[in-house]
Amino acid sequence: MESTLKERIVDVIEKELNIHFTDNVDYQYSLLDPRVGLKPRDLLVIFFALQENFHITFSEKDIVEKRFDFLDNIVASVQEKLEVVS
């Protein structure tokens, strides 16, 4: 069974940051929210890891306007970039 894009992104984040998200994490919160616990520097690691893993390039607009600190927004940005590439 092929994993969803969201699952693949979570896998990249977990691997790069050496963390494991629990099932009770509500992805509606910012990844910087204390309930999730990531730091701003972690978003930078995620940014570069996703570009490398998915062979895409984010723009400043993707980061600032699309709120790169929410998982659903990250997934949408990656999906958008993948559609442009294909």
TIVO-2410 file (N, C-alpha, C; in nm, 3 decimals):
# residues 86
REC num residu      c1      c2      c3 atome chaine
REC   1      M   0.084  -0.119   0.000     N      A
REC   1      M   0.000   0.000   0.000    CA      A
REC   1      M   0.089   0.125   0.000     C      A
REC   2      E   0.062   0.215  -0.092     N      A
REC   2      E   0.142   0.336  -0.102    CA      A
REC   2      E   0.099   0.435   0.006     C      A
REC   3      S   0.198   0.495   0.070     N      A
REC   3      S   0.167   0.591   0.175    CA      A
REC   3      S   0.122   0.723   0.113     C      A
REC   4      T   0.045   0.796   0.190     N      A
REC   4      T  -0.002   0.925   0.142    CA      A
REC   4      T   0.112   1.027   0.149     C      A
REC   5      L   0.095   1.135   0.079     N      A
REC   5      L   0.196   1.241   0.081    CA      A
REC   5      L   0.217   1.291   0.223     C      A
REC   6      K   0.110   1.307   0.298     N      A
REC   6      K   0.121   1.354   0.436    CA      A
REC   6      K   0.205   1.258   0.519     C      A
REC   7      E   0.182   1.127   0.502     N      A
REC   7      E   0.259   1.028   0.576    CA      A
REC   7      E   0.406   1.034   0.537     C      A
REC   8      R   0.433   1.052   0.410     N      A
REC   8      R   0.572   1.062   0.363    CA      A
REC   8      R   0.640   1.185   0.422     C      A
REC   9      I   0.568   1.295   0.429     N      A
REC   9      I   0.624   1.418   0.486    CA      A
REC   9      I   0.650   1.400   0.635     C      A
REC  10      V   0.556   1.341   0.706     N      A
REC  10      V   0.575   1.315   0.849    CA      A
REC  10      V   0.697   1.224   0.868     C      A
REC  11      D   0.713   1.123   0.783     N      A
REC  11      D   0.830   1.035   0.792    CA      A
REC  11      D   0.960   1.113   0.776     C      A
REC  12      V   0.963   1.204   0.680     N      A
REC  12      V   1.083   1.287   0.658    CA      A
REC  12      V   1.110   1.371   0.782     C      A
REC  13      I   1.007   1.434   0.835     N      A
REC  13      I   1.023   1.519   0.954    CA      A
REC  13      I   1.074   1.437   1.071     C      A
REC  14      E   1.013   1.322   1.095     N      A
REC  14      E   1.054   1.238   1.207    CA      A
REC  14      E   1.199   1.191   1.192     C      A
REC  15      K   1.236   1.153   1.072     N      A
REC  15      K   1.372   1.105   1.047    CA      A
REC  15      K   1.473   1.218   1.064     C      A
REC  16      E   1.447   1.332   1.004     N      A
REC  16      E   1.541   1.443   1.008    CA      A
REC  16      E   1.559   1.501   1.148     C      A
REC  17      L   1.452   1.504   1.225     N      A
REC  17      L   1.457   1.564   1.358    CA      A
REC  17      L   1.474   1.461   1.468     C      A
REC  18      N   1.478   1.333   1.428     N      A
REC  18      N   1.493   1.223   1.524    CA      A
REC  18      N   1.386   1.231   1.634     C      A
REC  19      I   1.262   1.247   1.589     N      A
REC  19      I   1.149   1.254   1.681    CA      A
REC  19      I   1.042   1.156   1.633     C      A
REC  20      H   0.942   1.137   1.716     N      A
REC  20      H   0.827   1.055   1.675    CA      A
REC  20      H   0.701   1.127   1.719     C      A
REC  21      F   0.619   1.163   1.622     N      A
REC  21      F   0.490   1.224   1.655    CA      A
REC  21      F   0.397   1.115   1.707     C      A
REC  22      T   0.330   1.145   1.815     N      A
REC  22      T   0.233   1.050   1.867    CA      A
REC  22      T   0.100   1.068   1.795     C      A
REC  23      D   0.016   0.968   1.805     N      A
REC  23      D  -0.113   0.973   1.738    CA      A
REC  23      D  -0.203   1.085   1.791     C      A
REC  24      N  -0.175   1.129   1.914     N      A
REC  24      N  -0.262   1.231   1.973    CA      A
REC  24      N  -0.219   1.374   1.939     C      A
REC  25      V  -0.114   1.390   1.857     N      A
REC  25      V  -0.075   1.524   1.813    CA      A
REC  25      V  -0.181   1.576   1.718     C      A
REC  26      D  -0.232   1.693   1.748     N      A
REC  26      D  -0.331   1.755   1.661    CA      A
REC  26      D  -0.259   1.845   1.562     C      A
REC  27      Y  -0.257   1.803   1.437     N      A
REC  27      Y  -0.183   1.878   1.336    CA      A
REC  27      Y  -0.250   2.009   1.299     C      A
REC  28      Q  -0.360   2.042   1.364     N      A
REC  28      Q  -0.421   2.173   1.342    CA      A
REC  28      Q  -0.344   2.282   1.416     C      A
REC  29      Y  -0.258   2.240   1.510     N      A
REC  29      Y  -0.174   2.335   1.582    CA      A
REC  29      Y  -0.049   2.364   1.501     C      A
REC  30      S   0.007   2.480   1.522     N      A
REC  30      S   0.136   2.513   1.463    CA      A
REC  30      S   0.240   2.413   1.512     C      A
REC  31      L   0.334   2.378   1.426     N      A
REC  31      L   0.442   2.290   1.469    CA      A
REC  31      L   0.528   2.356   1.576     C      A
REC  32      L   0.516   2.488   1.588     N      A
REC  32      L   0.590   2.562   1.690    CA      A
REC  32      L   0.513   2.572   1.822     C      A
REC  33      D   0.390   2.525   1.823     N      A
REC  33      D   0.308   2.528   1.944    CA      A
REC  33      D   0.372   2.436   2.049     C      A
REC  34      P   0.370   2.475   2.176     N      A
REC  34      P   0.428   2.392   2.281    CA      A
REC  34      P   0.370   2.249   2.286     C      A
REC  35      R   0.247   2.232   2.241     N      A
REC  35      R   0.187   2.098   2.241    CA      A
REC  35      R   0.255   2.007   2.139     C      A
REC  36      V   0.317   2.067   2.038     N      A
REC  36      V   0.391   1.990   1.937    CA      A
REC  36      V   0.539   1.993   1.971     C      A
REC  37      G   0.590   2.111   2.002     N      A
REC  37      G   0.723   2.121   2.059    CA      A
REC  37      G   0.841   2.146   1.966     C      A
REC  38      L   0.817   2.179   1.840     N      A
REC  38      L   0.931   2.208   1.753    CA      A
REC  38      L   0.978   2.351   1.772     C      A
REC  39      K   1.103   2.374   1.736     N      A
REC  39      K   1.162   2.507   1.746    CA      A
REC  39      K   1.176   2.566   1.605     C      A
REC  40      P   1.191   2.698   1.594     N      A
REC  40      P   1.205   2.759   1.461    CA      A
REC  40      P   1.317   2.697   1.378     C      A
REC  41      R   1.427   2.662   1.440     N      A
REC  41      R   1.537   2.600   1.364    CA      A
REC  41      R   1.495   2.466   1.305     C      A
REC  42      D   1.400   2.396   1.371     N      A
REC  42      D   1.351   2.269   1.319    CA      A
REC  42      D   1.277   2.289   1.187     C      A
REC  43      L   1.207   2.402   1.174     N      A
REC  43      L   1.138   2.431   1.048    CA      A
REC  43      L   1.238   2.449   0.934     C      A
REC  44      L   1.354   2.504   0.965     N      A
REC  44      L   1.458   2.519   0.864    CA      A
REC  44      L   1.510   2.382   0.819     C      A
REC  45      V   1.528   2.292   0.913     N      A
REC  45      V   1.570   2.155   0.880    CA      A
REC  45      V   1.464   2.089   0.792     C      A
REC  46      I   1.338   2.105   0.829     N      A
REC  46      I   1.227   2.048   0.751    CA      A
REC  46      I   1.227   2.106   0.610     C      A
REC  47      F   1.243   2.236   0.600     N      A
REC  47      F   1.245   2.307   0.472    CA      A
REC  47      F   1.346   2.244   0.376     C      A
REC  48      F   1.470   2.229   0.421     N      A
REC  48      F   1.575   2.174   0.334    CA      A
REC  48      F   1.557   2.024   0.309     C      A
REC  49      A   1.513   1.951   0.409     N      A
REC  49      A   1.493   1.807   0.393    CA      A
REC  49      A   1.384   1.777   0.291     C      A
REC  50      L   1.276   1.853   0.294     N      A
REC  50      L   1.168   1.830   0.198    CA      A
REC  50      L   1.212   1.866   0.056     C      A
REC  51      Q   1.287   1.973   0.042     N      A
REC  51      Q   1.338   2.009  -0.090    CA      A
REC  51      Q   1.425   1.897  -0.146     C      A
REC  52      E   1.510   1.842  -0.062     N      A
REC  52      E   1.600   1.735  -0.105    CA      A
REC  52      E   1.525   1.606  -0.134     C      A
REC  53      N   1.436   1.567  -0.045     N      A
REC  53      N   1.366   1.440  -0.059    CA      A
REC  53      N   1.267   1.438  -0.175     C      A
REC  54      F   1.203   1.551  -0.202     N      A
REC  54      F   1.101   1.556  -0.306    CA      A
REC  54      F   1.150   1.625  -0.434     C      A
REC  55      H   1.276   1.670  -0.435     N      A
REC  55      H   1.336   1.736  -0.552    CA      A
REC  55      H   1.251   1.855  -0.598     C      A
REC  56      I   1.222   1.941  -0.500     N      A
REC  56      I   1.143   2.062  -0.525    CA      A
REC  56      I   1.217   2.182  -0.468     C      A
REC  57      T   1.169   2.301  -0.500     N      A
REC  57      T   1.226   2.424  -0.446    CA      A
REC  57      T   1.112   2.512  -0.396     C      A
REC  58      F   1.123   2.551  -0.271     N      A
REC  58      F   1.024   2.641  -0.213    CA      A
REC  58      F   1.066   2.785  -0.238     C      A
REC  59      S   0.968   2.873  -0.245     N      A
REC  59      S   0.996   3.016  -0.254    CA      A
REC  59      S   0.969   3.080  -0.119     C      A
REC  60      E   1.011   3.204  -0.104     N      A
REC  60      E   0.984   3.277   0.020    CA      A
REC  60      E   0.833   3.286   0.043     C      A
REC  61      K   0.757   3.302  -0.064     N      A
REC  61      K   0.611   3.310  -0.055    CA      A
REC  61      K   0.553   3.184   0.009     C      A
REC  62      D   0.608   3.068  -0.026     N      A
REC  62      D   0.560   2.942   0.032    CA      A
REC  62      D   0.577   2.940   0.183     C      A
REC  63      I   0.684   3.001   0.229     N      A
REC  63      I   0.716   2.998   0.371    CA      A
REC  63      I   0.636   3.101   0.449     C      A
REC  64      V   0.630   3.221   0.399     N      A
REC  64      V   0.568   3.331   0.472    CA      A
REC  64      V   0.417   3.333   0.457     C      A
REC  65      E   0.370   3.336   0.334     N      A
REC  65      E   0.226   3.351   0.310    CA      A
REC  65      E   0.146   3.225   0.338     C      A
REC  66      K   0.208   3.111   0.323     N      A
REC  66      K   0.134   2.986   0.340    CA      A
REC  66      K   0.155   2.921   0.476     C      A
REC  67      R   0.216   2.994   0.569     N      A
REC  67      R   0.234   2.945   0.706    CA      A
REC  67      R   0.297   2.806   0.709     C      A
REC  68      F   0.425   2.800   0.683     N      A
REC  68      F   0.501   2.676   0.676    CA      A
REC  68      F   0.511   2.606   0.812     C      A
REC  69      D   0.452   2.664   0.916     N      A
REC  69      D   0.459   2.602   1.048    CA      A
REC  69      D   0.338   2.513   1.077     C      A
REC  70      F   0.250   2.494   0.981     N      A
REC  70      F   0.136   2.402   0.995    CA      A
REC  70      F   0.154   2.286   0.899     C      A
REC  71      L   0.139   2.164   0.948     N      A
REC  71      L   0.163   2.046   0.865    CA      A
REC  71      L   0.076   2.045   0.740     C      A
REC  72      D  -0.051   2.077   0.754     N      A
REC  72      D  -0.139   2.075   0.637    CA      A
REC  72      D  -0.093   2.176   0.531     C      A
REC  73      N  -0.040   2.289   0.574     N      A
REC  73      N   0.012   2.388   0.479    CA      A
REC  73      N   0.140   2.338   0.411     C      A
REC  74      I   0.223   2.269   0.486     N      A
REC  74      I   0.344   2.210   0.429    CA      A
REC  74      I   0.306   2.108   0.323     C      A
REC  75      V   0.210   2.022   0.357     N      A
REC  75      V   0.164   1.919   0.262    CA      A
REC  75      V   0.111   1.986   0.135     C      A
REC  76      A   0.030   2.089   0.151     N      A
REC  76      A  -0.026   2.159   0.034    CA      A
REC  76      A   0.084   2.222  -0.051     C      A
REC  77      S   0.184   2.279   0.013     N      A
REC  77      S   0.295   2.340  -0.062    CA      A
REC  77      S   0.375   2.236  -0.138     C      A
REC  78      V   0.402   2.123  -0.074     N      A
REC  78      V   0.476   2.015  -0.142    CA      A
REC  78      V   0.393   1.963  -0.259     C      A
REC  79      Q   0.264   1.941  -0.235     N      A
REC  79      Q   0.176   1.892  -0.342    CA      A
REC  79      Q   0.175   1.987  -0.461     C      A
REC  80      E   0.166   2.115  -0.432     N      A
REC  80      E   0.166   2.216  -0.539    CA      A
REC  80      E   0.296   2.211  -0.619     C      A
REC  81      K   0.408   2.199  -0.550     N      A
REC  81      K   0.538   2.193  -0.618    CA      A
REC  81      K   0.551   2.066  -0.701     C      A
REC  82      L   0.501   1.955  -0.649     N      A
REC  82      L   0.508   1.828  -0.722    CA      A
REC  82      L   0.424   1.832  -0.849     C      A
REC  83      E   0.310   1.901  -0.843     N      A
REC  83      E   0.225   1.913  -0.961    CA      A
REC  83      E   0.292   1.997  -1.069     C      A
REC  84      V   0.367   2.097  -1.028     N      A
REC  84      V   0.438   2.183  -1.123    CA      A
REC  84      V   0.551   2.104  -1.190     C      A
REC  85      V   0.618   2.019  -1.112     N      A
REC  85      V   0.730   1.940  -1.163    CA      A
REC  85      V   0.684   1.834  -1.262     C      A
REC  86      S   0.569   1.773  -1.235     N      A
REC  86      S   0.525   1.661  -1.321    CA      A
REC  86      S   0.455   1.704  -1.447     C      A
***
